[in-house]
Amino acid sequence: MSKPASTTPTTPPPPASPATITAACPFLPLVEVQQIMGVADFGTKGGQQEAAVKKRDGVTEYACHYNDPVGLYLHVVPEKGRSVPSMVAEAKKECTAPPTLLPGLGEAAWYCENEDSYVSTLVYKRGHGQIRIALVYLIGKTRADVYKTMAERLAQRL
């Protein structure tokens, strides 16, 4: 008996820091998340789904849902007139406990618990005249190396 064909796209990751971002899913495809987590059935309810691109207040938002709302969210912000430290300070307010910092990854990186049992991993990186922010939302806790590995890969690709 052969295995059923996967309906999850296996788009390869982008080259390091592409000049233009057009989608979120290639930055951390579901199959890669499954490998990092060591859980083959993660995200199998709906597979990987690229959301419609949104633009508001000069920010372009991309999203890749693994199990809505669990997924990867990328925000691209024009660098001019923006402060990474102030954006980081604001984002850390969403943490319900002190974040675990991940030094050496982009401008700033960490993971922390949020409300409703979510854990977020964030990476801020400057590139191509932009500030690129990657946010991975997962429900429930997992191993610390999972968050670190996701952050490392995102920092390489943003």
Contact map, one row per residue, 1 for C-alpha under 8 A:
11100000000000000000000000000000000000000000000000000000000000000000000000000000000000000000000000000000000000000000000000000000000000000000000000000000000000
11110000000000000000000000000000000000000000000000000000000000000000000000000000000000000000000000000000000000000000000000000000000000000000000000000000000000
11111000000000000000000000000000000000000000000000000000000000000000000000000000000000000000000000000000000000000000000000000000000000000000000000000000000000
01111100000000000000000000000000000000000000000000000000000000000000000000000000000000000000000000000000000000000000000000000000000000000000000000000000000000
00111110000000000000000000000000000000000000000000000000000000000000000000000000000000000000000000000000000000000000000000000000000000000000000000000000000000
00011111100000000000000000000000000000000000000000000000000000000000000000000000000000000000000000000000000000000000000000000000000000000000000000000000000000
00001111100000000000000000000000000000000000001000000000000000000000000000000000000000000000000000000000000000000000000000000000000000000000000000000000000000
00000111110000000000000000000110000000000000001100000000000000000000000000000000000000000000000000000000000000000000000000000000000000000000000000000000000000
00000111111000000000000000001000000000000000000100000000000000000000000000000000000000000000000000000000000000000000000000000000000000000000000000000000000000
00000001111100000000000000001110000000000000000000000000000000000000000000000000000000000000000000000000000000000000000000000000000000000000000000000000000000
00000000111110000000000011001000000000000000000000000000000000000000000000000000000000000000000000000000000000000000000000000000000000000000000000000000000000
00000000011111000000000001001000000000000000000000000000000000000000000000000000000000000000000000000000000000000000000000000000000000000000000000000000000000
00000000001111100000000001111000000000000000000000000000000000000000000000000000000000000000000000000000000000000000000000000000000000000000000000000000000010
00000000000111111100000001100000000000000000000000000000000000000000000000000000000000000000000000000000000000000000000000000000000000000000000000000000000010
00000000000011111100000000000000000000000000000000000000000000000000000000000000000000000000000000000000000000000000000000000000000000000000000000000000000010
00000000000001111100000000000000000000000000000000000000000000000000000000000000000000000000000000000000000000000000000000000000000000000000000000000000000111
00000000000001111110000000000000000000000000000000000000000000000000000000000000000000000000000000000000000000000000000000000010000000000000000000000000000111
00000000000001111111100000000000000000000000000000000000000000000000000000000000000000000000000000000000000000000000000000000000000000000000000000000000000011
00000000000000001111100000000000000000000000000000000000000000000000000000000000000000000000000000000000000000000000000000000011000000000000000000000000000000
00000000000000000111110000000000000000000000000000000000000000000000000000000000000000000000000000000000000000000000000000000000000000000000000000000000000000
00000000000000000111111100000000000000000000000000000000000000000000000000000000000000000000000000000000000000000000000000000000000000000000000000000000000000
00000000000000000001111100000000000000000000000000000000000001000000000000000000000000000000000000000000000000000000000000000000000000000000000000000000000000
00000000000000000000111111000000000000000000000001001000000001110000000000000000000000000000000000000000000000000000000000000000000000000000000000000000000000
00000000000000000000111111110000000000000000000001000000000001110000000111000000000000000000000000000000000000000000000000000000000000000000000000000000000000
00000000001000000000001111111100000000000000000111000000000000110000000100000000000000000000000000000000000000000000000000000000000000000000000000000000000000
00000000001111000000001111111000000000000000000000000000000000000000000000000000000000000000000000000000000000000000000000000000000000000000000000000000000000
00000000000011000000000111111000000000000000000000000000000000000000000000000000000000000000000000000000000000000000000000000000000000000000000000000000010011
00000000000010000000000111111101100000000000000000000000000000000000000100000000000000000000000000000000000000000000000000000000000000000000000000000100110000
00000000111110000000000011111111100000000000000100000000000000000000000000000000000000000000000000000000000000000000000000000000000000000000000000000000000000
00000001010000000000000010011111110000000010001100000000000000000100000000000000000000000000000000000000000000000000000000000000000000000000000000000000000000
00000001010000000000000000001111111000000000000000000000000000000000000000000000000000000000000000000000000000000000000000000000000000000000000000000000000000
00000000000000000000000000011111111100000000000000000000000000000000000000000000000000000000000000000000000000000000000000000000000000000000000000000000000000
00000000000000000000000000011111111110000000000000000000000000000000000000000000000000000000000000000000000000000000000000000000000000000000000000000100000000
00000000000000000000000000000111111111111100000000000000000000000000000000000000000000000000000000000000000000000000000000000000000000000000000000000000000000
00000000000000000000000000000011111111110000000000000000000000000000000000000000000000000000000000000000000000000000000000000000000000000000000000000000000000
00000000000000000000000000000001111111000000000000000000000000000000000000000000000000000000000000000000000000000000000000000000000000000000000001001100000000
00000000000000000000000000000000111111100000000000000000000000000000000000000000000000000000000000000000000000000000000000000000000000000000010001000000000000
00000000000000000000000000000000011111110000000000000000000000000000000000000000000000000000000000000000000000000000000000000000000000000000000000000000000000
00000000000000000000000000000000011011111100000000000000000000000000000000000000000000000000000000000000000000000000000000000000000000000000000000000000000000
00000000000000000000000000000000011001111100000000000000000000000000000000000000000000000000000000000000000000000000000000000000000000000000000000000000000000
00000000000000000000000000000000010000111111000000000000000000000000000000000000000000000000000000000000000000000000000000000000000000000000000000000000000000
00000000000000000000000000000000010000111111000000000000000000000100000000000000000000000000000000000000000000000000000000000000000000000000000000000000000000
00000000000000000000000000000100000000001111111100000000000000000110000000000000000000000000000000000000000000000000000000000000000000000000000000000000000000
00000000000000000000000000000000000000001111111000000000000000000110000000000000000000000000000000000000000000000000000000000000000000000000000000000000000000
00000000000000000000000000000000000000000011111000000000000000000010000000000000000000000000000000000000000000000000000000000000000000000000000000000000000000
00000000000000000000000000000000000000000011111110000000000000000110000000000000000000000000000000000000000000000000000000000000000000000000000000000000000000
00000011000000000000000000000100000000000011111110000000000000001110000000000000000000000000000000000000000000000000000000000000000000000000000000000000000000
00000001100000000000000010001100000000000010011111000000000000011110000000000000000000000000000000000000000000000000000000000000000000000000000000000000000000
00000000000000000000000010000000000000000000011111100000000000011100000000000000000000000000000000000000000000000000000000000000000000000000000000000000000000
00000000000000000000001110000000000000000000000111110000000001111000000000000000000000000000000000000000000000000000000000000000000000000000000000000000000000
00000000000000000000000000000000000000000000000011111000000001111000000000000000000000000000000000000000000000000000000000000000000000000000000000000000000000
00000000000000000000000000000000000000000000000001111100000001100000000000000000000000000000000000000000000000000000000000000000000000000000000000000000000000
00000000000000000000001000000000000000000000000000111110000111100000000000000000000000000000000000000000000000000000000000000000000000000000000000000000000000
00000000000000000000000000000000000000000000000000011111000111000000000000000000000000000000000000000000000000000000000000000000000000000000000000000000000000
00000000000000000000000000000000000000000000000000001111111110000000000000000000000000000000000000000000000000000000000000000000000000000000000000000000000000
00000000000000000000000000000000000000000000000000000111111100000000000000000000000000000000000000000000000000000000000000000000000000000000000000000000000000
00000000000000000000000000000000000000000000000000000011111000000000000000000000000000000000000000000000000000000000000000000000000000000000000000000000000000
00000000000000000000000000000000000000000000000000000011111100000000000000001100000000000000000000000000000000000000000000000000000000000000000000000000000000
00000000000000000000000000000000000000000000000000000011111110000000000000111100000000000000000000000000000000000000000000000000000000000000000000000000000000
00000000000000000000000000000000000000000000000000001111011111000000000000111000000000000000000000000000000000000000000000000000000000000000000000000000000000
00000000000000000000000000000000000000000000000000001110001111100000000011110000000000000000000000000000000000000000000000000000000000000000000000000000000000
00000000000000000000011100000000000000000000000001111100000111110000000011100000000000000000000000000000000000000000000000000000000000000000000000000000000000
00000000000000000000001110000000000000000000000001111000000011111000001111000000000000000000000000000000000000000000000000000000000000000000000000000000000000
00000000000000000000001110000000000000000000000111100000000001111100001110000000000000000000000000000000000000000000000000000000000000000000000000000000000000
00000000000000000000000000000000000000000000001111100000000000111111111100000000000000000000000000000000000000000000000000000000000000000000000000000000000000
00000000000000000000000000000100000000000111011110000000000000011111111100000000000000000000000000000000000000000000000000000000000000000000000000000000000000
00000000000000000000000000000000000000000011111100000000000000001111111000000000000000000000000000000000000000000000000000000000000000000000000000000000000000
00000000000000000000000000000000000000000000000000000000000000001111111000000000000000000000000000000000000000000000000000000000000000000000000000000000000000
00000000000000000000000000000000000000000000000000000000000000001111111000000000000000000000000000000000000000000000000000000000000000001000000000000000000000
00000000000000000000000000000000000000000000000000000000000000001111111100000000000000000000000000000000000000000000000000000000000000011110000000000000000000
00000000000000000000000000000000000000000000000000000000000000111111111110000000000000000000000000000000000000000000000000000000000000011100000000000000000000
00000000000000000000000110010000000000000000000000000000000000111100011111000000000000000000000000000000000000000000000000000000000001111000000000000000000000
00000000000000000000000100000000000000000000000000000000000011110000001111100000000000000000000000000000000000000000000000000000000001110000000000000000000000
00000000000000000000000100000000000000000000000000000000000011100000000111110000000000000000000000000000000000000000000000000000000111100000000000000000000000
00000000000000000000000000000000000000000000000000000000001111000000000011111000000000000000000000000000000000000000000000000000000111000000000000000000000000
00000000000000000000000000000000000000000000000000000000001110000000000001111100000000000000000000000000000000000000000000000000011110000000000000000000000000
00000000000000000000000000000000000000000000000000000000011100000000000000111110000000000000000000000000000000000000000000000000011100000000000000000000000000
00000000000000000000000000000000000000000000000000000000011000000000000000011111110000000000000000000000000000000000000000000000111000000000000000000000000000
00000000000000000000000000000000000000000000000000000000000000000000000000001111111000000000000000000000000000000000000000000100111000000000000000000000000000
00000000000000000000000000000000000000000000000000000000000000000000000000000111110000000000000000000000000000000000000000000000110000000000000000000000000000
00000000000000000000000000000000000000000000000000000000000000000000000000000111111000000000000000000000000000000000000000000000000000000000000000000000000000
00000000000000000000000000000000000000000000000000000000000000000000000000000111111100000000000000000000000000000000000000000000000000000000000000000000000000
00000000000000000000000000000000000000000000000000000000000000000000000000000010111111100000000000000000000000000000000000000000000000000000000000000000000000
00000000000000000000000000000000000000000000000000000000000000000000000000000000011111110000000000000000001000000000000000010000001000000000000000000000000000
00000000000000000000000000000000000000000000000000000000000000000000000000000000001111111000000000000000000000000000000000000000000000000000000000000000000000
00000000000000000000000000000000000000000000000000000000000000000000000000000000001111111100000000000000000000000000000000000000000000000000000000000000000000
00000000000000000000000000000000000000000000000000000000000000000000000000000000001111111110000000000000000000000000000000000000000000000000000000000000000000
00000000000000000000000000000000000000000000000000000000000000000000000000000000000111111111000000000000000100000000000000000000000000000000000000000000000000
00000000000000000000000000000000000000000000000000000000000000000000000000000000000011111111100000000000000000000000000000000000000000000000000000000000000000
00000000000000000000000000000000000000000000000000000000000000000000000000000000000001111111110000000000000000000000000000000000000000000000000000000000000000
00000000000000000000000000000000000000000000000000000000000000000000000000000000000000111111111000000000000000000000000000000000000000000000000000000000000000
00000000000000000000000000000000000000000000000000000000000000000000000000000000000000011111111000100000000000000000000000000000000000000000000000000000000000
00000000000000000000000000000000000000000000000000000000000000000000000000000000000000001111111100000000000000000000000000000000000000000000000000000000000000
00000000000000000000000000000000000000000000000000000000000000000000000000000000000000000111111100000000000000000110000000000000000000000000000000000000000000
00000000000000000000000000000000000000000000000000000000000000000000000000000000000000000011111111100000000000011110000000000000000000000000000000000000000000
00000000000000000000000000000000000000000000000000000000000000000000000000000000000000000000111111000000000000011110000000000000000000000000000000000000000000
00000000000000000000000000000000000000000000000000000000000000000000000000000000000000000000001111100000000000011100000000000000000000000000000000000000000000
00000000000000000000000000000000000000000000000000000000000000000000000000000000000000000000001111110000000000010000000000000000000000000000000000000000000000
00000000000000000000000000000000000000000000000000000000000000000000000000000000000000000001001011111000000001111000000000000000000000000000000000000000000000
00000000000000000000000000000000000000000000000000000000000000000000000000000000000000000000000001111100000001110000000000000000000000000000000000000000000000
00000000000000000000000000000000000000000000000000000000000000000000000000000000000000000000000000111110000011100000000000000000000000000000000000000000000000
00000000000000000000000000000000000000000000000000000000000000000000000000000000000000000000000000011111100111100000000000000000000000000000000000010000000000
00000000000000000000000000000000000000000000000000000000000000000000000000000000000000000000000000001111100110000000000000000000000000000000000000000000000000
00000000000000000000000000000000000000000000000000000000000000000000000000000000000000000000000000000111111100000000000000000000000000000000000000000000000000
00000000000000000000000000000000000000000000000000000000000000000000000000000000000000000000000000000111111110000000000000100000000000000000000000000011001000
00000000000000000000000000000000000000000000000000000000000000000000000000000000000000000000000000000001111110000000000000111100000000000000000000000000001000
00000000000000000000000000000000000000000000000000000000000000000000000000000000000100000000000000000001111110000000000000111100000000000000000000000000000000
00000000000000000000000000000000000000000000000000000000000000000000000000000000000000010000000000000111111111000000000001111000000000000000000000000000000000
00000000000000000000000000000000000000000000000000000000000000000000000000000000000000000000000000001110111111100000000011110000000000000000000000000010000000
00000000000000000000000000000000000000000000000000000000000000000000000000000000000000000000000000111100000111110000000011100000000000000000000000000010000000
00000000000000000000000000000000000000000000000000000000000000000000000000000000000000000000000000111100000011111000001111000000000000000000000000100000000000
00000000000000000000000000000000000000000000000000000000000000000000000000000000000000000000001111110000000001111100001110000000000000000000000000000000000000
00000000000000000000000000000000000000000000000000000000000000000000000000000000000000000000001110100000000000111110111100000000000000000000000000000000000000
00000000000000000000000000000000000000000000000000000000000000000000000000000000000000000000011110000000000000011111111100000000000000000000000000000000000000
00000000000000000000000000000000000000000000000000000000000000000000000000000000000000000000011100000000000000001111110000000000000000000000000000000000000000
00000000000000000000000000000000000000000000000000000000000000000000000000000000000000000000000000000000000000000111110000000000000000000000000000000000000000
00000000000000000000000000000000000000000000000000000000000000000000000000000000000000000000000000000000000000001111111000000000000000000011100000000000000000
00000000000000000000000000000000000000000000000000000000000000000000000000000000000000000000000000000000000000001111111100000000000000001111100000000000000000
00000000000000000000000000000000000000000000000000000000000000000000000000000000000000000000000000000000000000111100111110000000000000001111100000000000000000
00000000000000000000000000000000000000000000000000000000000000000000000000000000000000000000000000000000000000111100011111000000000000111100000000000000000000
00000000000000000000000000000000000000000000000000000000000000000000000000000000000000000000000000000000000011110000001111100000000001111000000000100110000000
00000000000000000000000000000000000000000000000000000000000000000000000000000000000000000000000000000000000111100000000111110000000011110000000000000010000000
00000000000000000000000000000000000000000000000000000000000000000000000000000000000000000000000000000000111111000000000011111000000011100000000000000010011000
00000000000000000000000000000000000000000000000000000000000000000000000000000000000100000000000000000000011110000000000001111100001111000000000000000000001000
00000000000000000000000000000000000000000000000000000000000000000000000000000000000000000000000000000000011100000000000000111110001110000000000000000000001001
00000000000000000000000000000000000000000000000000000000000000000000000000000010000000000000000000000000011000000000000000011111111100000000000000000000000000
00000000000000001010000000000000000000000000000000000000000000000000000000000000000000000000000000000000000000000000000000001111111100000000000000000000000001
00000000000000000010000000000000000000000000000000000000000000000000000000000000000000000000000000000000000000000000000000000111110000000000000000000000000000
00000000000000000000000000000000000000000000000000000000000000000000000000000111000000000000000000000000000000000000000000000111111000000000000000000000000000
00000000000000000000000000000000000000000000000000000000000000000000000000011111000000000000000000000000000000000000000000000111111100000000000000000000000000
00000000000000000000000000000000000000000000000000000000000000000000000000011110000100000000000000000000000000000000000000011110111110000000000000000000000000
00000000000000000000000000000000000000000000000000000000000000000000000001111000000000000000000000000000000000000000000000011110011111000000000000000000000001
00000000000000000000000000000000000000000000000000000000000000000000000001110000000000000000000000000000000000000000000001111000001111100000000000000000000000
00000000000000000000000000000000000000000000000000000000000000000000000111100000000000000000000000000000000000000000000011110000000111110000000000000000010001
00000000000000000000000000000000000000000000000000000000000000000000000111000000000000000000000000000000000000000000000111100000000011111000000000000000000000
00000000000000000000000000000000000000000000000000000000000000000000011110000000000000000000000000000000000000000000000111000000000001111100000000000000000000
00000000000000000000000000000000000000000000000000000000000000000000111100000000000000000000000000000000000000000000011110000000000000111110000000000000000000
00000000000000000000000000000000000000000000000000000000000000000000011000000000000000000000000000000000000000000000011100000000000000011111100000000000000000
00000000000000000000000000000000000000000000000000000000000000000000010000000000000000000000000000000000000000000000111000000000000000001111100000000000000000
00000000000000000000000000000000000000000000000000000000000000000000000000000000000000000000000000000000000000000000111000000000000000000111110000000000000000
00000000000000000000000000000000000000000000000000000000000000000000000000000000000000000000000000000000000000000000111000000000000000000111111000000000000000
00000000000000000000000000000000000010000000000000000000000000000000000000000000000000000000000000000000000000000000000000000000000000000001111101000000000000
00000000000000000000000000000000000000000000000000000000000000000000000000000000000000000000000000000000000000000000000000000000000000000000111111100000000000
00000000000000000000000000000000000000000000000000000000000000000000000000000000000000000000000000000000000000000000000000000000000000000000011111110000000000
00000000000000000000000000000000000000000000000000000000000000000000000000000000000000000000000000000000000000000000000000000000000000000000001111111000000000
00000000000000000000000000000000000110000000000000000000000000000000000000000000000000000000000000000000000000000000000000000000000000000000011111111100000000
00000000000000000000000000000000000000000000000000000000000000000000000000000000000000000000000000000000000000100000000010000000000000000000001111111110000000
00000000000000000000000000000000000000000000000000000000000000000000000000000000000000000000000000000100000000000000000000000000000000000000000111111111000000
00000000000000000000000000000000000100000000000000000000000000000000000000000000000000000000000000000000000000000000000000000000000000000000000011111111100000
00000000000000000000000000010000100100000000000000000000000000000000000000000000000000000000000000000000000000000000000010000000000000000000000001111111110000
00000000000000000000000000000000000000000000000000000000000000000000000000000000000000000000000000000000100011000000000011100000000000000000000000111111111000
00000000000000000000000000000000000000000000000000000000000000000000000000000000000000000000000000000000100000000000000000000000000000000000000000011111111100
00000000000000000000000000010000000000000000000000000000000000000000000000000000000000000000000000000000000000000000000000000000000000000000000000001111111110
00000000000000000000000000110000000000000000000000000000000000000000000000000000000000000000000000000000000000000000000000100000000001000000000000000111111111
00000000000000000000000000000000000000000000000000000000000000000000000000000000000000000000000000000000110000000000000000111000000000000000000000000011111111
00000000000000011000000000000000000000000000000000000000000000000000000000000000000000000000000000000000000000000000000000000000000000000000000000000001111111
00000000000011111100000000100000000000000000000000000000000000000000000000000000000000000000000000000000000000000000000000000000000000000000000000000000111111
00000000000000011100000000100000000000000000000000000000000000000000000000000000000000000000000000000000000000000000000000001010000101000000000000000000011111
